[in-house]
Amino acid sequence: MRARAFRALFTLAGFLAAEQAARAAPAASPCEGMNALTDAEKASGWELLFDGRSLTGWHGYNGQGTGSWKVEGCALASVGTEGNYGSDLRADLVTDRKYEAFEISIDWKASKGGNSGVMYGVVEDPKYKAAWMTGPEYQFIDDVGFPQKLEEWQKAGANYAMHLPNDQKKLKPVGEWNNTKIVVKGTHVEHWLNGRKILEFERWNDEWKKLRDSGKWKDAPDYGLAKSGPLVLQDHGSAFWFRNVKIRPMR
């Protein structure tokens, strides 16, 4: 009996000690594992573009203020046009560094009817009023809830106003996170969405020039010509969220 009682007391003491340790342990951060690189990613040359805490490494296009951007939870957020953030504070967010050949990965989430995008090969110069006049854009948008009818070249995953996604496109609904990957190497570009390649194209060939000169860009003669430039997250007046923003420069 004494041995059995001792074992029960020992078990109870162990349980109480474990419970006390669990209470004393700090709660896991809701952002744990977010906006960080694995050892394998570091070894493969990936770099973080958003540290999860600040706008370090970014600035407003052509020196504009960044008041319409904030860190919200685990994400970099464009706050939209409600509350204290009006359109006069809007500015596309630009990386301090320039890139030529790269692979970029971004998780993004739209608000209902939201519209945004990521651009590359952007040129900053006072003669351009907006980044989209120079840099190709991977379109981020709520295909379903956007208040106006969208053309196919305006929908999520498109090379905006140029190339359309294929039938592999699987866009998640508003409120859920999508993952976008873009590969840019020389003339070759690939768009990926949620693990599937949804389009690829060649820059600067005859087909590309025909598309550029016959549509939206016919009055933007410098569109898409830069071989290198910063990356841009677009503030189009909508609430949007970005996390796990990372890039792997290539030669």
Buried (B, 14 or more C-beta within 10 A) or exposed (E): EEEEEEEEEEEEEEEEEEEEEEEEEEEEEEBEEBBBBEEEBEEEEBBBBBBBEEBEBBBBBBEBEBBBBEBEEBBBBBBBBEEEBEEEBBBBBBBEBBBBBBBBBBBBBBBBBBBBBBBBBBBBEEEBEBBBBBBBBBBBBBBEEBEEEBEEBBBBBBBBBBBBBEEBBEBBEBEEBBBBBBBBEEEEBBBBBBEBBBBBBEBEEEEBEEBBEEEBBEEBEBBBEBEBBBBBBBBBBBBBBBBBBBBBBBE
